[in-house]
Structures are given as C-alpha cells and as structure tokens.
Amino acid sequence: FRGEAFVADVRSAFTQSQKNQRQGRRLFATPPPGGRPGIPEGTPVLIEVLGEIYGLISGPPGWRKTVLTDVKDLGFKNHPLAPCVVLMYTDGKDVQLCGVIVIETDDFLMGGIGDKWDKAISTFRRRYQFGSWHSLMQGAREYGGRTLLQLKDFGFHVTMTRYLKMKAREIVLNRGRGKTPQEDATPGEVTGMRGLVGSLSWSVREGMPWGAGDASLLAGTLPQ
C-alpha cells in the first residue's frame, strides 16, 4: 500500500504496562528522598508497586504482553515470521494489507491507509503517552540504528551513516607499523578490527545487503 509512515516512542514505557502481571508476587517500595506530596517527610510509608518499572525482570515481557494485547484488540494480527511485526487487513471478501507496526521495545515504526487503520491508530495514540511522534515524509528520523526518510513516491531512503560515525572506531597503528605489512596484526589491532568489522557487517546486512560479501571477506583476513 502507499501510506504515510511514522516513527514514535513511548515515554516511560514500562510504567504504562498493564497492572498486576506478576502472578501473585507483590512488590513494595519506600518513598524516594523528599517523600511524597502531601505526606510529611519521615512519615512511615510503604508503597505497593502494581505496574512494571525499569530494572524488574518482569518489565520487558510485561510491556511486550501489554502492547501485543492492545494491538490485537485494535484488529492487528501477528506476522507469521516476525514476532516484532503486527499487520492489519481490510474486512470483507477482497482482503488487503492496510497497516503495519514494527515494535522495537518502546519504539514503533508504522504506516497504513484507510478508515480501519485511521481509527485504530487514533485509539493507539490515546492509549499511551508518547514522547515523540514523527512523520517520515516530513523529515528523516532514526529507528533501530537506521536513518529513515520517506520519499514522495512512498518509498524509503535508508542510510547507516550516522550509526557508523557513532560506532565505527579508527584503528590507530603504531609509528613504523606500515614498514612491516606482512606481519600478523597485534592483539590490539585484532580487537580494533573485530569491532570495526562487526559494526560494518551489521550495517551492510541491515541497510546495504549487496555489501555483505565484501564485509565477510574483510572479516576473513584476520589476523593478517
């Protein structure tokens, strides 16, 4: 379909999970320094935590269960091969794909067309407190290490430049190292090369698959 795409992130996502998901295990906490509004500091207070918070083992699965339950209620179906993708189809005999949401923890990449999609996504926006919600047709945005921009023909321009500038590190050679090019790389050079090749391999796999062969050949040169 030819629909506008968006990226969005949920603010403090785990705290917006469904309550009471820890199967009878209760969690209590004391107030933070400064106490709670309306309660004098020093007053004995015990708080029961009903939702999920960052740092709990139950946080990620609790949040995932919440999101998947909500999108299912809105009419989405799980992708048969990708567990982080949900799909929406039109009703009736002539069934067609009309919406898709990619879920990466609290970051979403989505797009769709039609009344069913518009109604569902409007409810979805009201369900959570979002920190940001941007149209990819209005400007490039980061998602999962990629810089995405939607074109006027509804296609996409994908680049990994920003990711590589952040993750790739120059391998500094000691003075005079170039005079002995036939020697095996030092342990430090091998470590640096592994990190660089790892970043490069992930980038080409995600954004430039035709470069995967060159990245693999480069990795095979170690420790030379």
WOGI-V242912 format. One record per residue. PHI is phi as a letter, one per 40 degrees, with the letter a starting at -180 (none if undefined). PSI is psi in radians with two decimals (999 if undefined). BURIAL is # if it has 16 or more other ideal C-beta (glycine too) atoms within 10 Angstrom, else .. Layout:
phi=PHI psi=PSI burial=BURIAL
phi=PHI psi=PSI burial=BURIAL
This chain:
phi=none psi=2.81 burial=.
phi=b psi=1.49 burial=.
phi=b psi=2.76 burial=#
phi=c psi=2.42 burial=.
phi=b psi=2.64 burial=#
phi=b psi=2.68 burial=#
phi=b psi=2.50 burial=#
phi=a psi=2.71 burial=#
phi=b psi=2.52 burial=#
phi=c psi=2.34 burial=#
phi=c psi=2.23 burial=.
phi=f psi=1.02 burial=.
phi=d psi=-0.82 burial=#
phi=d psi=-0.60 burial=#
phi=c psi=-0.20 burial=.
phi=c psi=0.18 burial=#
phi=c psi=2.89 burial=#
phi=c psi=2.58 burial=.
phi=c psi=2.76 burial=.
phi=f psi=0.90 burial=.
phi=b psi=0.04 burial=#
phi=c psi=0.32 burial=#
phi=f psi=0.98 burial=.
phi=g psi=-0.23 burial=.
phi=c psi=2.11 burial=.
phi=c psi=2.54 burial=.
phi=b psi=2.30 burial=.
phi=b psi=2.71 burial=.
phi=a psi=2.75 burial=.
phi=c psi=2.74 burial=.
phi=c psi=2.66 burial=.
phi=c psi=2.93 burial=.
phi=d psi=2.35 burial=.
phi=g psi=-0.19 burial=.
phi=g psi=-2.83 burial=.
phi=b psi=2.61 burial=.
phi=d psi=2.30 burial=.
phi=g psi=-0.10 burial=.
phi=b psi=2.12 burial=.
phi=d psi=2.41 burial=.
phi=c psi=2.40 burial=.
phi=g psi=-0.23 burial=.
phi=c psi=2.24 burial=.
phi=c psi=2.08 burial=.
phi=b psi=2.37 burial=.
phi=b psi=2.19 burial=.
phi=b psi=2.26 burial=.
phi=c psi=2.21 burial=.
phi=c psi=1.92 burial=.
phi=c psi=-0.49 burial=.
phi=c psi=-2.91 burial=#
phi=b psi=2.61 burial=#
phi=b psi=2.78 burial=.
phi=c psi=2.40 burial=.
phi=h psi=-0.33 burial=.
phi=c psi=2.49 burial=.
phi=c psi=-0.57 burial=.
phi=c psi=-0.14 burial=#
phi=c psi=-1.03 burial=#
phi=d psi=-0.87 burial=.
phi=c psi=-0.56 burial=.
phi=c psi=-0.72 burial=#
phi=c psi=-0.76 burial=#
phi=c psi=-0.77 burial=.
phi=c psi=-0.69 burial=.
phi=c psi=-0.85 burial=#
phi=c psi=-0.83 burial=#
phi=c psi=-0.61 burial=#
phi=c psi=-0.75 burial=.
phi=c psi=-0.80 burial=.
phi=c psi=-0.54 burial=#
phi=c psi=-0.72 burial=.
phi=c psi=-0.45 burial=.
phi=c psi=-0.07 burial=#
phi=h psi=0.14 burial=#
phi=c psi=2.73 burial=#
phi=b psi=2.58 burial=.
phi=c psi=2.44 burial=.
phi=c psi=2.39 burial=.
phi=c psi=-0.36 burial=.
phi=b psi=-0.44 burial=.
phi=b psi=1.85 burial=.
phi=c psi=-0.28 burial=.
phi=c psi=0.19 burial=.
phi=b psi=2.34 burial=.
phi=b psi=2.57 burial=#
phi=b psi=2.61 burial=#
phi=b psi=2.41 burial=#
phi=b psi=2.66 burial=.
phi=c psi=2.76 burial=#
phi=c psi=2.92 burial=.
phi=g psi=-2.97 burial=.
phi=c psi=-0.74 burial=.
phi=c psi=1.33 burial=.
phi=c psi=2.24 burial=.
phi=b psi=2.65 burial=.
phi=c psi=2.28 burial=.
phi=b psi=-0.01 burial=#
phi=a psi=2.66 burial=#
phi=a psi=2.46 burial=#
phi=b psi=2.22 burial=#
phi=b psi=2.21 burial=#
phi=b psi=2.08 burial=#
phi=b psi=1.51 burial=.
phi=f psi=-1.87 burial=.
phi=b psi=0.23 burial=#
phi=b psi=2.40 burial=#
phi=b psi=2.44 burial=#
phi=b psi=2.17 burial=#
phi=a psi=2.84 burial=#
phi=a psi=2.73 burial=#
phi=a psi=3.11 burial=#
phi=a psi=2.78 burial=#
phi=g psi=2.88 burial=#
phi=c psi=-0.69 burial=.
phi=c psi=-0.76 burial=#
phi=c psi=-0.83 burial=#
phi=d psi=-0.75 burial=.
phi=c psi=-0.76 burial=.
phi=c psi=-0.78 burial=#
phi=c psi=-0.49 burial=#
phi=c psi=-0.74 burial=.
phi=c psi=-0.68 burial=.
phi=c psi=-0.72 burial=#
phi=c psi=-0.56 burial=.
phi=c psi=-0.42 burial=.
phi=c psi=-0.62 burial=#
phi=b psi=2.77 burial=#
phi=c psi=1.96 burial=.
phi=c psi=2.43 burial=.
phi=c psi=-0.55 burial=.
phi=a psi=2.71 burial=.
phi=a psi=1.91 burial=.
phi=b psi=2.47 burial=.
phi=c psi=2.30 burial=.
phi=c psi=-0.18 burial=#
phi=c psi=-0.31 burial=.
phi=c psi=-0.26 burial=.
phi=i psi=2.76 burial=.
phi=c psi=2.53 burial=#
phi=b psi=2.76 burial=#
phi=c psi=2.42 burial=.
phi=a psi=2.05 burial=#
phi=f psi=0.65 burial=.
phi=g psi=-0.12 burial=#
phi=b psi=2.62 burial=#
phi=b psi=2.05 burial=#
phi=b psi=2.43 burial=#
phi=a psi=2.23 burial=#
phi=c psi=2.33 burial=#
phi=c psi=2.97 burial=.
phi=c psi=-0.45 burial=.
phi=c psi=0.19 burial=.
phi=g psi=0.08 burial=.
phi=c psi=-3.04 burial=.
phi=b psi=2.55 burial=.
phi=b psi=2.12 burial=.
phi=b psi=2.25 burial=.
phi=b psi=2.59 burial=.
phi=b psi=0.26 burial=#
phi=d psi=-0.85 burial=.
phi=c psi=-0.72 burial=.
phi=c psi=-0.80 burial=#
phi=c psi=-0.64 burial=#
phi=c psi=-0.55 burial=.
phi=c psi=-0.66 burial=.
phi=c psi=-0.57 burial=#
phi=c psi=2.36 burial=#
phi=b psi=2.31 burial=.
phi=c psi=2.41 burial=.
phi=c psi=1.95 burial=.
phi=c psi=2.14 burial=.
phi=c psi=2.52 burial=.
phi=c psi=2.69 burial=.
phi=d psi=2.30 burial=.
phi=g psi=-0.05 burial=.
phi=c psi=-0.53 burial=.
phi=c psi=-0.24 burial=.
phi=c psi=-0.21 burial=.
phi=b psi=1.06 burial=.
phi=c psi=-0.32 burial=.
phi=c psi=-0.22 burial=.
phi=c psi=2.62 burial=.
phi=c psi=2.68 burial=.
phi=c psi=2.59 burial=#
phi=c psi=2.85 burial=.
phi=d psi=-0.68 burial=.
phi=c psi=-0.70 burial=.
phi=c psi=-0.68 burial=#
phi=c psi=-0.77 burial=.
phi=c psi=-0.80 burial=.
phi=c psi=-0.70 burial=#
phi=c psi=-0.68 burial=#
phi=c psi=-0.73 burial=.
phi=c psi=-0.74 burial=.
phi=c psi=-0.79 burial=#
phi=c psi=-0.63 burial=#
phi=c psi=-0.79 burial=.
phi=c psi=-0.73 burial=#
phi=c psi=-0.74 burial=#
phi=c psi=-0.76 burial=#
phi=c psi=-0.70 burial=#
phi=c psi=-0.81 burial=#
phi=c psi=-0.57 burial=#
phi=c psi=-0.67 burial=.
phi=c psi=-0.56 burial=.
phi=b psi=-0.26 burial=#
phi=a psi=1.23 burial=.
phi=d psi=-0.43 burial=.
phi=c psi=-0.15 burial=.
phi=c psi=0.01 burial=.
phi=c psi=-0.62 burial=.
phi=c psi=-0.79 burial=.
phi=c psi=-0.71 burial=.
phi=c psi=-0.65 burial=#
phi=c psi=-0.73 burial=.
phi=c psi=-0.67 burial=.
phi=c psi=-0.72 burial=.
phi=c psi=-0.55 burial=.
phi=c psi=-0.15 burial=.
phi=c psi=-0.30 burial=.
phi=c psi=2.49 burial=.
phi=c psi=0.33 burial=.
phi=c psi=999 burial=.
